[in-house]
Amino acid sequence: MSEKEMRALVSLLEDKSLRPEIETKILELGTDTIGLLEEEWEKTFDPELQSYLEDIIHRLQYLLLKERLQHWRQAESDDLLKGMWIVATYQYPDLSLEKLSQELEQLYYEVWLEHNPEAHPYDQVKFMNSVLFSKLRFRGNTRNFHAPANSMINMVLETRRGNPISLAVVYLLLAQKLGMPVFGVNLPNMFVLTYKDEREQFYINAFNRGLIFSRQDIDNYIAQINLTPRPMFYEPCSHTDIIVRTLRNLTIAFEKLDEHGKAEEVKELLKIMEP
């Protein structure tokens, strides 16, 4: 269907009696109609029609998100930033991946200036901590821990506030760009990082300003919460694991705000990641 024909189709939504049939056709056409629906929303002064158009636009954007997430899981899971961007488009559908990449590149330049690849790993981490948490003032959002924005990478970069996993993501993206072997670790009720190479391994808590700790500290934590130690509590997790955990956090955030419709939609995204 040509753009002219799609535009004419969208204009027919003003007639309530035609909406069921037109809506079905628009949903069949898919995301190519989003721009035309947004134009129609801007032209009308009818709040009822605007609300109706918003619902269709959201459904199409959600469909696009699901398609992107499915493709990422199958073919692009090595790109963590892209995975986090896809999650963030749930709330910010017009968010640009290029803009996120540019913002991360600016942060990389800041940490690169202080990075010494010849330094001991502990010192490399301490330099990272100094830049991220003292100079750039990234912090855990302890006042509003369950806010959905804490799981949105764009908002974390903008406000420099986040939850344990989103701060860890920023940290490991920058560290890996510097060539540091830093990875996520999927602890129960806590997400941390590990510095792991062939010579040594230690752990980093990005939510606690990059606190360095040991395997024994993890042993103590696991014992404290009465769990049996498992290899996954000590070893690097996958990018897929990180996106799954981010989506779970987002589900909890929406449930705490009584936004149950959004919580259910995020649960549908989890089904894509956990088939």
N, C-alpha and C positions, 0 to 999 in steps of 0.2 A: 504494500500500500504506500502511495506517495505521501509526502509531508502535507500536501494540500488536502488530500483525502482524510488523513489523520486529524488535521486541524478542523475540518468540517465535522468529523465524527465527535470530537471533543466538545465543539460548540453545541451539539445536540443535548448535552447533559443538562442544559438549562430547563429542558422539558422533563419534569419528574416522571411522566408516564413512560418515557423512553429509556429512563436510566437503567433498569435491569438489563435490557438487551445491549445498550451501548457499553455499559460497564463490563459485561462479559467479553465483548469484542476488544475493548481496551486492554483488559487483563491478558487476553490471548496475544495481542500485539507486543505486550511486555514493556520493558524499560525504555524503549525508544519514545514512548509517549510522555514520559515524565516532564520534559521541558515544555511541551505543549499544555499539559495540565497546569503547570506552574504559571504559564502565561495567562491561562484562563482565570486562575485564582486571582492574579493581579488586576485583571480587567473588571471583575465583578464586584459589586458592592453589597451583594446578597450574602449575609453571614451564614445562612443555612447552606447555600451552594459552596461557599468557601470551606465549611466544615466537611462537607461531602467530598470535595476535591482533595482535601488534606488526607482523608482516610484512604482514598484510592492511591494517592502519591506514596503514602507510607507503606501500603501493601506492596507496591511495585518496588520501592526502595528496599524493603525487607526481602523480597524475592531476589533482588540483585545481590544483597549481602549474603544470602544463603548460597547462591551460586559461587560467589567469590570465595567463601569459606570452604566450600566443598573442593574447589580447585586448589586452594592453598594447602589443604590437608593432603591431597593426593599428589601434588606436584611442586609445591613451593614452600614446604615447611622448613626449609633451611633459612628462609628469610623471616626472622622474628619480627622485625619492624613492620613488615607488610602484614603479618598476622595481627599485630596490635592495632595497626591502622584499620584493618577490616572490622575488628571489634568496635573501634571508636566510631565508625560510620553508622552504627546503630543509632547513636544520639546525634551525630554530626555527619549526615549523609553527603554533604558537599565538601567534606574535609579532603585536602589534597595530600597525597602521599609524598609528592615532591616537596611540599612545604615542610612536612615533618622531617624529611631527609635533610633539608637545609638547616633546620633548627638543631638537629643532632650534629650536623657538621660544625656548626658554630661552637657547640659544647665540646666537641672533639678537639677543636683548635685550642680551647682553654686548657684542657687536661694535657694535651700534647706538649704544650710549653713547659710543663712541670715534670713530664715523664722522663725517666732515665732507665732505658732498657737494660743497662748494666748493673743497676742497683739490685739488692736482695729483694725477693718477692714481697716480703713484709714491708720494705720501704717503698716499693712501687705502689702497694695498696695504700700506704699512709699518704703518699703524694696525691693519689686519686681522692682519698677522703678529704684532704685539705682543700682541694679545688672544688669538689662537688658540694661539700657540706659547710665549709667555712666561707669560701669565696663566692660560690654561686648560690649558696643558702638553700639547697634542697633539704626537705624535712619530711618526716612522717606526719600525716594529717591526723594527729591524735584528737583534735577537737571534734572532727566530723569523720570518724574512721570509716563509717559505712556509706559515705556519699558515693553515688555512681561515678562522679567525676574522678575519683581516686583510681578507677579502672580504665580511664580514658587517657591514652598516651599523650594526646594533644593538650589536655587540661593539666596533666602532670608537668609537661614541659613549660606550659604557660604560667602556672601558679607556683611551680616548684614544690608542690605538696602531693603526697601520694600514700598508697598503702604498701605493705611489705613487698608485694610482687611487682607493682608498677615501678617502685624505686629500684628494685633489683634489676628489672629489665633495662632501665636507663643506664644503670651501673655496668651491667654485663655487655650491653651494646657498645659502650664507650671503651671498656676494658679490652674487648675482643678486637676492636678497631685499632687499638694500640699494640695488638699482638699478645696480650696477656691471656693465659689459659683460665679464664673465669667462666663459670657455668652456674646454672640454677640448680638448687637442691630442694626437692619436694617433701619437706618435713610436715608432719601432721600439725595443723593449726598454726603453722609458721612457714614462711618461705625465705630461704637464705641463699647465699652463694658459696661456691667453693673455688679456691685457687688450686688447680691440680695439674702438675706436670709429672715427668718421670722420676723426679727427685723427691718431691714433697707435696703435701696436701694440707690445707687449713681452710677455715671457713670465715665468711664475712656476713655481717648483718647490716644490710643497707638501710633498714628501717631505724637502726640504732647508730646512725652516723658512721657506718662502716666498721663497727666493732669487730675485731679479729678474735676468733675463738677456735677451740680444738675439737678433735673427735671425742675426747673425754667429756667435753661440755655437752655434746649431742647425746652421748651415753647417759649422762645425768638427766638431761631433759626427757629422754624416752622413758627412763625409769620413773621419773616424777609423774608422768601422765599414764603410767601403768600399761605401757605397750611393749611388745616383744620387738627387739631390734630387727630391722630388715635392711638389706643392701641399699634399697632405694632411699633410705633416710640419710645415707652418707655419700652417694654417688651422683654425678651429674644427671639431670633429667633432660628430656627432649623439649624442643620448642612446642611441640603439640601439647605436652603436659602443661606448659606455661599458659598456653591459650585456654586450655580446659579450665585451669585454676582461675584464670581471669574471668571467664564466663560464670563460673560458680560464684565468685565474689560479687559479680554484677547481679546475679539472681538474688542473692541475699540482700544486696543494697536496695533493689526495687521492692522486695517483700517488706523490708523494714519501713519503706515509705508508703506502704499499702498500694503500690502501683502493680497490682497483680497481673494485669494484662501484659505489661512489659516483662514481668518476671516469667510468665509463660512463654513469651516469644524467645527470651534468652534460653530457656530450657530446650526449646526446639533447636536452637543453634548448638546446644550441647549434644543433642542426638546426632548431629552431623559429625561432631568431633569424636563421639563415642559410639560408633555404629555397632 
